[in-house]
Amino acid sequence: MFTGDCLRRFGLEQTKVCIIGAGPAGLMASIHCAAANAETAVFETNTTAGRKLLLTGGGRCNLTHLASPDEIVRSFGPKGRFLSYCLHKFPPEHVRRFFRELGLESVVEKDDCVFPSSDRAEDVRDCLINHAKNLNVRFYFDKSVKRITREGSFFAVHTDREIIVAEKVIIATGGLSFPQTGSTGDGYRFAKELGHTIVEPRASLVPLVTRENWPGLIAGTAVENVKISARIDNKKITTAGALVFTDNGIGGLAAWDMSRHLTDRLPAQKPVEITIDLVPAMNETEFEAYLLGLFAKYPKRTIINVLFDLVPKKLAGFLCRRAGIAEITGSQLKKGYRIKITQLLKKLPLSIKSTRPIAEAIVTRGGVSTAEINTKTIESKICPGLFFAGEVIDVDGPCGGYSLQICWSTGALAGSEAAK
Ligand SMILES: Cc1cc2nc3c(=O)[nH]c(=O)nc-3n(C[C@H](O)[C@H](O)[C@H](O)COP(=O)(O)OP(=O)(O)OC[C@H]3O[C@@H](n4cnc5c(N)ncnc54)[C@H](O)[C@@H]3O)c2cc1C
């Protein structure tokens, strides 16, 4: 057990708060901790902070979503209630103000997604780390934490070479997705060793694997805006956004959001049938009328050449060839063909047999059980002085800046509370 005498005798380094992980949650926690005048140290496996943060939003960082705290809570499903307090304390508008005060303006784009005006995730990361350093946060890069032990009223944080003694510890090690960025699930082990229950980690916001092989034939083809529908437990679920055909199925925002509803049942249960609406801006009647207009205008063009106006060339060509109608021209078009085309573009069927592995997921579902964390402090109910922030907690939401918002809100609360 560590005592003041023992710390002096062995010259062990000490800090008030030790944060494990310099991702978005750990960085935000460190800033709130140091701003409250608590001595703060951050350990990070990588040689730099926020490797995953740099990948966010395709390098542009969708840093939050312009929704009210209650809307965000609802979008996270049954576990969302756990987030209510911290989201009300540090909602999206505060996040935008926080970054603005650090010199980083943000803009609201399509579907209320918020991005930095500079369009660079790097700027988000840099302004966090610079601010933390200005507040005297001590960073230990290239230092992987191996173990955390409770020693009386202290924690001992062990790396390969040193032990740092801390009054409080914040675990902000992320989940299991994209492990090449440093999130390899260590936080789950630390939490478990300190008495916590870990809800089995699974892939969420992840590409889907189809029973059909044909998507592989047009892999890489992207459609900007589609709607995907499925009937799950007698409820119609619809997701929207971009779609990309992949070697073994589908990816893109619409598929990732659909994966949230499928990950708990696949591959154990039978495949889930989905339909893809490739032209969601029109209903079926409008679409048929639109087709008639197009064919009347271009009676000599083949169907493929007419559909090019609506969906990418490769996809239109592929679908028409598959349906055996590629060479038909507008003047030959019978009602049966029109119905066929409408079905193809408005209700393209696919059967989902599994999700891609967790390593390819945008976020991890599962993690430290929310039942064992105090919602108002983000402190462990089991191990006083231990806090959690970010994706390591068992909550997961939709695409659109929601995941980072949770890192900011839980990080800010954990940091301020641990500093007390
Ligand atoms: C490709 C991609 C795009 C995304 N885009 C968006 C987006 O635009 N908007 C959005 O809201 N979300 C997005 N996300 C999700 C978002 O990036 C994550 O939810 C978020 O990064 C989680 O933050 P975190 O701080 O909890 O964990 P992480 O970002 O995973 O950070 C954890 C840190 O802990 C470190 N660490 C782990 N173990 C140890 C250890 N033992 N010792 C020391 N350090 C350790 C890791 O090296 C890592 O740096 C995206 C994810 C991916 C993969």
The ligand as a MOL file (V3000), in Angstrom:
LIG
                    3D

  0  0  0     0  0            999 V3000
M  V30 BEGIN CTAB
M  V30 COUNTS 53 58 0 0 0
M  V30 BEGIN ATOM
M  V30 1 C -13.0790 5.9190 -39.3760 0
M  V30 2 C -13.8520 6.5360 -38.2340 0
M  V30 3 C -14.5510 7.7220 -38.4490 0
M  V30 4 C -15.2890 8.2940 -37.3970 0
M  V30 5 N -15.9210 9.4800 -37.6120 0
M  V30 6 C -16.6430 10.0380 -36.6100 0
M  V30 7 C -17.2590 11.3220 -36.7800 0
M  V30 8 O -17.0790 11.9960 -37.8100 0
M  V30 9 N -18.0170 11.7930 -35.7430 0
M  V30 10 C -18.1830 11.1010 -34.5650 0
M  V30 11 O -18.8980 11.5840 -33.6890 0
M  V30 12 N -17.5460 9.9290 -34.3690 0
M  V30 13 C -16.7710 9.3950 -35.3340 0
M  V30 14 N -16.1110 8.2050 -35.1090 0
M  V30 15 C -16.1530 7.6030 -33.7630 0
M  V30 16 C -15.1790 8.3350 -32.8230 0
M  V30 17 O -13.9560 8.5110 -33.4800 0
M  V30 18 C -14.9550 7.5560 -31.5390 0
M  V30 19 O -16.2020 7.3010 -30.9350 0
M  V30 20 C -14.0530 8.3410 -30.6010 0
M  V30 21 O -12.7700 8.4960 -31.1540 0
M  V30 22 C -13.9160 7.6430 -29.2460 0
M  V30 23 O -13.0950 8.4600 -28.4610 0
M  V30 24 P -12.3900 7.9100 -27.1490 0
M  V30 25 O -11.5480 9.0230 -26.6360 0
M  V30 26 O -13.3950 7.3120 -26.2630 0
M  V30 27 O -11.4670 6.7140 -27.6590 0
M  V30 28 P -10.3040 6.7060 -28.7740 0
M  V30 29 O -10.4710 7.7760 -29.7500 0
M  V30 30 O -10.2620 5.3020 -29.2490 0
M  V30 31 O -9.0120 7.0370 -27.9100 0
M  V30 32 C -8.5460 6.1410 -26.9270 0
M  V30 33 C -7.0610 6.4050 -26.7230 0
M  V30 34 O -6.6060 5.5880 -25.6340 0
M  V30 35 C -5.3300 5.0930 -25.9560 0
M  V30 36 N -5.1000 3.8660 -25.1830 0
M  V30 37 C -5.7760 2.6970 -25.2610 0
M  V30 38 N -5.2610 1.8000 -24.3850 0
M  V30 39 C -4.2490 2.4300 -23.7460 0
M  V30 40 C -3.3280 2.0200 -22.7370 0
M  V30 41 N -3.3360 0.7930 -22.2210 0
M  V30 42 N -2.4010 2.9200 -22.3010 0
M  V30 43 C -2.3500 4.1820 -22.8170 0
M  V30 44 N -3.1910 4.6080 -23.7830 0
M  V30 45 C -4.1330 3.7510 -24.2320 0
M  V30 46 C -5.4050 4.8270 -27.4480 0
M  V30 47 O -4.1250 4.7700 -28.0290 0
M  V30 48 C -6.2290 6.0110 -27.9340 0
M  V30 49 O -5.4200 7.1050 -28.3170 0
M  V30 50 C -15.3390 7.6400 -36.1270 0
M  V30 51 C -14.6270 6.4570 -35.9300 0
M  V30 52 C -13.8850 5.9050 -36.9600 0
M  V30 53 C -13.1260 4.6280 -36.7170 0
M  V30 END ATOM
M  V30 BEGIN BOND
M  V30 1 1 1 2
M  V30 2 1 2 3
M  V30 3 2 2 52
M  V30 4 2 3 4
M  V30 5 1 4 5
M  V30 6 1 4 50
M  V30 7 2 5 6
M  V30 8 1 6 7
M  V30 9 1 6 13
M  V30 10 2 7 8
M  V30 11 1 7 9
M  V30 12 1 9 10
M  V30 13 2 10 11
M  V30 14 1 10 12
M  V30 15 2 12 13
M  V30 16 1 13 14
M  V30 17 1 14 15
M  V30 18 1 14 50
M  V30 19 1 15 16
M  V30 20 1 16 17
M  V30 21 1 16 18
M  V30 22 1 18 19
M  V30 23 1 18 20
M  V30 24 1 20 21
M  V30 25 1 20 22
M  V30 26 1 22 23
M  V30 27 1 23 24
M  V30 28 2 24 25
M  V30 29 1 24 26
M  V30 30 1 24 27
M  V30 31 1 27 28
M  V30 32 2 28 29
M  V30 33 1 28 30
M  V30 34 1 28 31
M  V30 35 1 31 32
M  V30 36 1 32 33
M  V30 37 1 33 34
M  V30 38 1 33 48
M  V30 39 1 34 35
M  V30 40 1 35 36
M  V30 41 1 35 46
M  V30 42 1 36 37
M  V30 43 1 36 45
M  V30 44 2 37 38
M  V30 45 1 38 39
M  V30 46 1 39 40
M  V30 47 2 39 45
M  V30 48 1 40 41
M  V30 49 2 40 42
M  V30 50 1 42 43
M  V30 51 2 43 44
M  V30 52 1 44 45
M  V30 53 1 46 47
M  V30 54 1 46 48
M  V30 55 1 48 49
M  V30 56 2 50 51
M  V30 57 1 51 52
M  V30 58 1 52 53
M  V30 END BOND
M  V30 END CTAB
M  END
